[in-house]
């Protein structure tokens, strides 16, 4: 049996948060005035040697790579996919892995398209231009089949295995995995294995966020399906040594035994239980991010939905025995864009270099603002800083993302700024967005829970401490 402990420490609504935030810190710069992304293609940005490498989909549907020089504030770009029209759809943004100091490989897919594509990128000696290989559409005989097409791309290069794991959504609408032999080039069709289902929930489409140590392990947090179609729990597992594992280190099963199913995820495999306290959190959720803290424990951010117009932001960390779950913002506002996508939150993400740092977008006085939160005490209290205010419906700040491998002496976050009506151009302006980056040199003064900080937290936060007894023998059908 699992038990839950609910501790309400701060009772004032998070709607008071804007009045407690300090003036904006750091500096923001523009990478492009025309670019957007959805939320399930990663790693979407990497830091390397003074620059950030990322990509986006333009309003006309072209996929671009961008190299942003942090010293000169200059962005160099190139069109992927030979510059041809792709899809007017923000789901098609590219993900990247770095293969040497000057080479990268990108992966992207049409939204429900014919396959995932891969393309090699070389940064030319001038540092501002690129040489691109021809794109390869990865398909193998024996791949998982279905009628829904392929979406998303999540590549991770595992050095100890000399393999690259490429996760995506398959044409059966479920998450699939294909493995690459890194002794061969990515552009060789025969170097790629067959795509097989690794999370199975027939009739639904689980959504997944991934995090890897880039050596031998990939952790992932996922849902039952789309929150429009089914009420979701949030689950966590990791893949290592050809097996699936729970967060407490208990083995679920070998990958040869078949994909994960929801009944495998009882006990410590469940981060958020939709039935635990629906009066407070609502009975539905969607995953936003997953990272690993310096102790090796996973940290997860996700949203819950007391209503379509009240999205809550959660930060949850495994402390070695229990999932500690905090509500950072009780009411971050409604959906962005169109009511047909009522679960599209503005975004809450982790800094993977330090998951005690969170970036989130929330609605304040009719506009979407971007904030940085920090904790030093397992999320009991938080310090907050304003990054940027929005300016009405045409200047929203949404969907933040922290570049992987950022230097520890320089904080940074990418975000979209502009008007977001829909994920394609069929409603309103679609997505009329640009990509911005915020950078900041953090203070050398250690954060301490001074009385003023506690007062700030009391105004801004309602937190939940939910504990589950460790019971690896418990499994619940969901």
Secondary structure, DSSP 8 states (H G I E B T S, - for coil): -----------S-GGGHHHH--S--SEEEEEESS-B--SS----EEEETTEEEEEEE-TTS-EEEEEEETTT--EEEEESGGG----SBGGG--EEEE-SSSEEEEEEE-TTBS-EEEEEEEE-TTSS-EEE---EEE--TT----SS-BEEEEEEEETTTTEEEEEEE-TTSSEEEEEEETTS-TT-GGGB---EESB--TTS---EEEEE-SSS-EEEEEESS-TTTS---EEEEEEETTEEE-TTS-EEEEGGG--B-GGGG-GGGEEE-TTS-HHHH-S-EEEEEEEE-TTS-EEEEEEEEEETTEEEEEEEEE-SSSEEEEEEES---S-SS-GGGTT----EEE-TT-TTEEEEEEEETTEEEEEEEE-SSTTSS-EEEEEE---STTSEEEEEE--BT--TTSEEEEEEEEEE--SBTTSTTSEEEEEEEEEE---SS-----HHHHHHHHHH-----------TT-----
